[in-house]
Amino acid sequence: MKICLPANTNRGLQSELASNFSVAPWLLVVESDTQETLAIDMSDDEQRKTPVTFDIIMCQGMPEELYQALRAEGISIYGTRSKSVAGALADFWEDDLHDLQNFSCCKGHEAACNGIAACQEN
């Protein structure tokens, strides 16, 4: 299974999670079985345009419109309070996930999320 996580840095599993998926400087796609990691620099036009597939997203927040679009594509989105990629993956492996089925957080691109506490499940 491929897990996509927004990150502030590209330090592999030690990367700090970005608070908002839509403005993350990096996206890390981790294969759950092998922990092989693909890092995508979102400031690089070529990397950003390269199609990447993933099964789930783990993040602290994203704009509601993006959430709805990704859910419509069948992508599961999980919230995490973890501050690092490694911590979020530990939540995944321990099955300590929050499936945000009616996500309403960070309604604009400039909004800042402060973790699950800033989000609501309706």
Backbone hydrogen bonds, N-H to C=O, Kabsch-Sander energy under -0.5 kcal/mol:
donor,donor_aa,acceptor,acceptor_aa,energy
3,I,1,M,-0.5
3,I,30,V,-2.8
4,C,56,I,-2.8
5,L,28,L,-2.8
7,A,26,W,-3.1
8,N,16,E,-2.9
9,T,16,E,-0.6
11,R,9,T,-0.7
14,Q,11,R,-1.8
15,S,12,G,-1.9
17,L,83,K,-2.5
18,A,6,P,-1.8
21,F,61,G,-3.1
23,V,20,N,-1.1
24,A,21,F,-1.1
26,W,7,A,-2.0
27,L,40,I,-2.0
28,L,5,L,-3.0
29,V,27,L,-0.5
29,V,38,L,-2.8
30,V,3,I,-3.0
30,V,28,L,-0.6
31,E,36,E,-2.6
32,S,1,M,-3.3
32,S,30,V,-0.6
35,Q,31,E,-2.8
38,L,29,V,-2.6
39,A,37,T,-0.5
40,I,27,L,-2.7
41,D,39,A,-0.6
42,M,25,P,-2.3
42,M,40,I,-0.8
44,D,41,D,-1.7
45,D,43,S,-0.7
48,R,44,D,-2.8
49,K,45,D,-1.6
50,T,46,E,-0.9
50,T,47,Q,-0.6
55,D,2,K,-2.4
56,I,2,K,-1.8
57,I,76,S,-2.3
58,M,4,C,-2.3
59,C,78,Y,-2.3
60,Q,18,A,-0.6
67,Y,63,P,-2.3
68,Q,64,E,-2.7
69,A,65,E,-2.2
70,L,66,L,-2.6
71,R,67,Y,-2.5
72,A,68,Q,-2.0
73,E,69,A,-1.0
74,G,71,R,-1.8
75,I,70,L,-2.1
76,S,55,D,-1.4
78,Y,57,I,-3.2
79,G,98,H,-2.4
80,T,59,C,-1.3
85,V,15,S,-2.6
86,A,13,L,-2.0
88,A,84,S,-2.3
89,L,85,V,-2.6
90,A,86,A,-2.1
91,D,87,G,-1.9
92,F,88,A,-1.9
93,W,89,L,-2.7
94,E,90,A,-2.2
95,D,92,F,-1.3
96,D,91,D,-3.2
97,L,95,D,-0.6
98,H,79,G,-1.0
99,D,97,L,-0.6
100,L,77,I,-1.5
100,L,98,H,-0.9
101,Q,99,D,-1.4
103,F,100,L,-0.5
104,S,120,Q,-1.0
111,A,108,G,-1.0
114,N,115,G,-0.5
118,A,115,G,-1.9
119,C,116,I,-2.1
120,Q,104,S,-0.6
122,N,102,N,-1.3
122,N,120,Q,-0.6
